[in-house]
Amino acid sequence: DKTVPGFKVADLAEHYKRTFVGENIVVSIVGDFDAARVLRLASRLFGGVPKGPGAKIAVPKDAAPTKRETAHVWKDKEQAHIVLGFRGVTVKSEDRFALEVLATILAGQGGRLFLELRDKKSLAYSVTASNVEGVEPGTFILYMGTSPARIDEAVAGMEAEVKRIVEQTVPPAEIERAKRYLVGSHEVSLQRVGTVASSMAFNEAYGLGYDEYLRFPAAVTAVTADDVARVAKKYLNLDRATVAMVRPKTAKGVEKKEEKAKAKTGPKAMPKAMEEENEETPKVTENLKTKPKAKAKAKGKAKTKATPAKGKGKKNKGN
């Protein structure tokens, strides 16, 4: 709200001129095609792009959290949304594979969050966990959609599961299940050539190499129980977590009324009408979708990765 309104056409044109140069461009092509023809076409389309290195853009870096933070936003929603977040890792961190396994242990219908917080305690309409790397450190989050009346229970339940996975060794069966799921879903995603092409381009731009997809299954399979325990202790520090909530405006009004009622007559004198107002049934919403990784500034000359293949083309995927 503060930055975008100040942009001018000249600012955007200058940014484009400084950054969209040959050494910052990666072209990824996957499918059944004539390699020579595609290379000629790429040369014609990108041959006029200025050569040389792109301008280095200094992006302000957020300092690592040193204490617990909580943020609330009230919106026209019937359901409360809670994110318990931790500072994560970059796309080049070797810890990312163990964190993917850790997130999978917590997430999904067979994961701990679903079984403990939804099935057993009926706290969640939707619940999951995810690990998102970035060019700068990303995030590891737990998410829950819940009733406004049960926010405190929901946060306590999420924190309890974090403590459990940090303090107790994860059984080998859970780790193997998570690794099989990650490798299997990775292979399934390779059936879409569009996903393959974008993964190759991003991974090359990130500096991981366009063929990073080849290393992913082996890297995940190599994760051990000790690796999971190590990254859980290293990254899931509740004293430095951030709790973000989107709460219904109606609940905000009820909370204020409750405070006034308690101040006058005590907590046991809550009016019956007010109790009924607080017993609304929230709508079920979709699970939180993770944000795509930010595009990175890649060094080197303009590259064209042409991967000819018959049928659907070579299968590949990045992280």
Disulfide bonds with the S-S distance in Angstrom:
none
